Amino acid sequence: MEINIKRVNNGFLVHVPSIGDEILDDNYVIEQEDDTAESERKALKGLLENIANNIGFPYDKFSSNNLEITFDKKGHKI
């Protein structure tokens, strides 16, 4: 599977091209609301969730094993 991601001024543009006989050719815009760090993180989270959904890991409200993308870990020196 191929997914093309382009960073644009207000977020991300995602293109999922067709694969063989499967006609996907979808475009998604993950929009960033403003220039704040919080808005940037929210757009990145939306991008990653979109990719996960496209490659077969959709959110399932009945599952106890869903992908969770957060920004709650403190960095440390390596």
PyMOL CGO cylinders between C-alpha atoms (Angstrom):
from pymol import cmd
from pymol.cgo import CYLINDER

trace = [
    CYLINDER, 0.00, 0.00, 0.00, 1.16, 3.48, -0.75, 0.3, 1, 1, 1, 1, 1, 1,
    CYLINDER, 1.16, 3.48, -0.75, 0.16, 6.63, 1.11, 0.3, 1, 1, 1, 1, 1, 1,
    CYLINDER, 0.16, 6.63, 1.11, 1.48, 10.03, 0.06, 0.3, 1, 1, 1, 1, 1, 1,
    CYLINDER, 1.48, 10.03, 0.06, 1.64, 12.77, 2.69, 0.3, 1, 1, 1, 1, 1, 1,
    CYLINDER, 1.64, 12.77, 2.69, 2.35, 16.40, 1.92, 0.3, 1, 1, 1, 1, 1, 1,
    CYLINDER, 2.35, 16.40, 1.92, 2.81, 19.05, 4.61, 0.3, 1, 1, 1, 1, 1, 1,
    CYLINDER, 2.81, 19.05, 4.61, 0.92, 22.19, 3.60, 0.3, 1, 1, 1, 1, 1, 1,
    CYLINDER, 0.92, 22.19, 3.60, 0.49, 25.60, 5.27, 0.3, 1, 1, 1, 1, 1, 1,
    CYLINDER, 0.49, 25.60, 5.27, -2.59, 24.61, 7.24, 0.3, 1, 1, 1, 1, 1, 1,
    CYLINDER, -2.59, 24.61, 7.24, -1.97, 20.90, 7.96, 0.3, 1, 1, 1, 1, 1, 1,
    CYLINDER, -1.97, 20.90, 7.96, -1.48, 17.79, 5.85, 0.3, 1, 1, 1, 1, 1, 1,
    CYLINDER, -1.48, 17.79, 5.85, -2.71, 16.52, 2.50, 0.3, 1, 1, 1, 1, 1, 1,
    CYLINDER, -2.71, 16.52, 2.50, -3.01, 12.72, 2.34, 0.3, 1, 1, 1, 1, 1, 1,
    CYLINDER, -3.01, 12.72, 2.34, -3.39, 10.86, -0.95, 0.3, 1, 1, 1, 1, 1, 1,
    CYLINDER, -3.39, 10.86, -0.95, -4.12, 7.12, -1.12, 0.3, 1, 1, 1, 1, 1, 1,
    CYLINDER, -4.12, 7.12, -1.12, -3.71, 6.03, -4.75, 0.3, 1, 1, 1, 1, 1, 1,
    CYLINDER, -3.71, 6.03, -4.75, -5.48, 3.10, -6.40, 0.3, 1, 1, 1, 1, 1, 1,
    CYLINDER, -5.48, 3.10, -6.40, -3.96, -0.36, -5.98, 0.3, 1, 1, 1, 1, 1, 1,
    CYLINDER, -3.96, -0.36, -5.98, -4.40, -2.72, -8.91, 0.3, 1, 1, 1, 1, 1, 1,
    CYLINDER, -4.40, -2.72, -8.91, -8.12, -3.31, -9.40, 0.3, 1, 1, 1, 1, 1, 1,
    CYLINDER, -8.12, -3.31, -9.40, -9.04, -1.66, -6.09, 0.3, 1, 1, 1, 1, 1, 1,
    CYLINDER, -9.04, -1.66, -6.09, -10.14, 1.88, -6.82, 0.3, 1, 1, 1, 1, 1, 1,
    CYLINDER, -10.14, 1.88, -6.82, -9.23, 3.98, -3.81, 0.3, 1, 1, 1, 1, 1, 1,
    CYLINDER, -9.23, 3.98, -3.81, -7.73, 7.21, -5.13, 0.3, 1, 1, 1, 1, 1, 1,
    CYLINDER, -7.73, 7.21, -5.13, -8.79, 9.15, -2.04, 0.3, 1, 1, 1, 1, 1, 1,
    CYLINDER, -8.79, 9.15, -2.04, -7.58, 12.54, -0.86, 0.3, 1, 1, 1, 1, 1, 1,
    CYLINDER, -7.58, 12.54, -0.86, -7.86, 13.71, 2.72, 0.3, 1, 1, 1, 1, 1, 1,
    CYLINDER, -7.86, 13.71, 2.72, -7.08, 17.07, 4.24, 0.3, 1, 1, 1, 1, 1, 1,
    CYLINDER, -7.08, 17.07, 4.24, -6.03, 17.06, 7.89, 0.3, 1, 1, 1, 1, 1, 1,
    CYLINDER, -6.03, 17.06, 7.89, -6.45, 20.72, 8.75, 0.3, 1, 1, 1, 1, 1, 1,
    CYLINDER, -6.45, 20.72, 8.75, -4.54, 22.60, 11.41, 0.3, 1, 1, 1, 1, 1, 1,
    CYLINDER, -4.54, 22.60, 11.41, -6.75, 25.25, 13.04, 0.3, 1, 1, 1, 1, 1, 1,
    CYLINDER, -6.75, 25.25, 13.04, -4.03, 27.81, 13.80, 0.3, 1, 1, 1, 1, 1, 1,
    CYLINDER, -4.03, 27.81, 13.80, -0.28, 28.17, 14.43, 0.3, 1, 1, 1, 1, 1, 1,
    CYLINDER, -0.28, 28.17, 14.43, -0.30, 27.01, 18.04, 0.3, 1, 1, 1, 1, 1, 1,
    CYLINDER, -0.30, 27.01, 18.04, 1.62, 23.94, 19.19, 0.3, 1, 1, 1, 1, 1, 1,
    CYLINDER, 1.62, 23.94, 19.19, -1.62, 22.36, 20.44, 0.3, 1, 1, 1, 1, 1, 1,
    CYLINDER, -1.62, 22.36, 20.44, -3.24, 22.73, 17.03, 0.3, 1, 1, 1, 1, 1, 1,
    CYLINDER, -3.24, 22.73, 17.03, -0.14, 21.26, 15.39, 0.3, 1, 1, 1, 1, 1, 1,
    CYLINDER, -0.14, 21.26, 15.39, -0.26, 18.22, 17.69, 0.3, 1, 1, 1, 1, 1, 1,
    CYLINDER, -0.26, 18.22, 17.69, -3.98, 17.77, 17.04, 0.3, 1, 1, 1, 1, 1, 1,
    CYLINDER, -3.98, 17.77, 17.04, -3.38, 17.80, 13.25, 0.3, 1, 1, 1, 1, 1, 1,
    CYLINDER, -3.38, 17.80, 13.25, -0.52, 15.29, 13.57, 0.3, 1, 1, 1, 1, 1, 1,
    CYLINDER, -0.52, 15.29, 13.57, -2.71, 13.03, 15.71, 0.3, 1, 1, 1, 1, 1, 1,
    CYLINDER, -2.71, 13.03, 15.71, -5.45, 13.24, 13.07, 0.3, 1, 1, 1, 1, 1, 1,
    CYLINDER, -5.45, 13.24, 13.07, -2.92, 12.36, 10.37, 0.3, 1, 1, 1, 1, 1, 1,
    CYLINDER, -2.92, 12.36, 10.37, -1.65, 9.30, 12.25, 0.3, 1, 1, 1, 1, 1, 1,
    CYLINDER, -1.65, 9.30, 12.25, -5.18, 8.11, 13.04, 0.3, 1, 1, 1, 1, 1, 1,
    CYLINDER, -5.18, 8.11, 13.04, -6.10, 8.50, 9.37, 0.3, 1, 1, 1, 1, 1, 1,
    CYLINDER, -6.10, 8.50, 9.37, -3.09, 6.43, 8.30, 0.3, 1, 1, 1, 1, 1, 1,
    CYLINDER, -3.09, 6.43, 8.30, -3.88, 3.74, 10.89, 0.3, 1, 1, 1, 1, 1, 1,
    CYLINDER, -3.88, 3.74, 10.89, -7.44, 3.54, 9.59, 0.3, 1, 1, 1, 1, 1, 1,
    CYLINDER, -7.44, 3.54, 9.59, -6.26, 3.28, 5.97, 0.3, 1, 1, 1, 1, 1, 1,
    CYLINDER, -6.26, 3.28, 5.97, -3.86, 0.42, 6.66, 0.3, 1, 1, 1, 1, 1, 1,
    CYLINDER, -3.86, 0.42, 6.66, -6.39, -1.67, 8.56, 0.3, 1, 1, 1, 1, 1, 1,
    CYLINDER, -6.39, -1.67, 8.56, -6.32, -0.51, 12.19, 0.3, 1, 1, 1, 1, 1, 1,
    CYLINDER, -6.32, -0.51, 12.19, -9.62, 1.35, 12.55, 0.3, 1, 1, 1, 1, 1, 1,
    CYLINDER, -9.62, 1.35, 12.55, -10.99, 2.50, 15.89, 0.3, 1, 1, 1, 1, 1, 1,
    CYLINDER, -10.99, 2.50, 15.89, -13.48, -0.01, 17.30, 0.3, 1, 1, 1, 1, 1, 1,
    CYLINDER, -13.48, -0.01, 17.30, -15.67, 1.32, 20.12, 0.3, 1, 1, 1, 1, 1, 1,
    CYLINDER, -15.67, 1.32, 20.12, -16.29, -2.24, 21.34, 0.3, 1, 1, 1, 1, 1, 1,
    CYLINDER, -16.29, -2.24, 21.34, -12.61, -3.22, 21.47, 0.3, 1, 1, 1, 1, 1, 1,
    CYLINDER, -12.61, -3.22, 21.47, -10.35, -2.88, 24.49, 0.3, 1, 1, 1, 1, 1, 1,
    CYLINDER, -10.35, -2.88, 24.49, -7.30, -2.85, 22.23, 0.3, 1, 1, 1, 1, 1, 1,
    CYLINDER, -7.30, -2.85, 22.23, -7.37, 0.38, 20.17, 0.3, 1, 1, 1, 1, 1, 1,
    CYLINDER, -7.37, 0.38, 20.17, -4.45, 2.53, 19.07, 0.3, 1, 1, 1, 1, 1, 1,
    CYLINDER, -4.45, 2.53, 19.07, -4.11, 5.62, 21.25, 0.3, 1, 1, 1, 1, 1, 1,
    CYLINDER, -4.11, 5.62, 21.25, -1.94, 8.51, 20.13, 0.3, 1, 1, 1, 1, 1, 1,
    CYLINDER, -1.94, 8.51, 20.13, -1.03, 10.95, 22.90, 0.3, 1, 1, 1, 1, 1, 1,
    CYLINDER, -1.03, 10.95, 22.90, 1.56, 13.59, 23.69, 0.3, 1, 1, 1, 1, 1, 1,
    CYLINDER, 1.56, 13.59, 23.69, 1.87, 12.86, 27.40, 0.3, 1, 1, 1, 1, 1, 1,
    CYLINDER, 1.87, 12.86, 27.40, 5.39, 11.45, 27.71, 0.3, 1, 1, 1, 1, 1, 1,
    CYLINDER, 5.39, 11.45, 27.71, 8.26, 13.57, 28.95, 0.3, 1, 1, 1, 1, 1, 1,
    CYLINDER, 8.26, 13.57, 28.95, 11.46, 13.37, 26.91, 0.3, 1, 1, 1, 1, 1, 1,
    CYLINDER, 11.46, 13.37, 26.91, 14.79, 12.40, 28.41, 0.3, 1, 1, 1, 1, 1, 1,
    CYLINDER, 14.79, 12.40, 28.41, 18.44, 12.65, 27.50, 0.3, 1, 1, 1, 1, 1, 1,
    CYLINDER, 18.44, 12.65, 27.50, 19.79, 9.63, 25.65, 0.3, 1, 1, 1, 1, 1, 1,
]
cmd.load_cgo(trace, "trace")
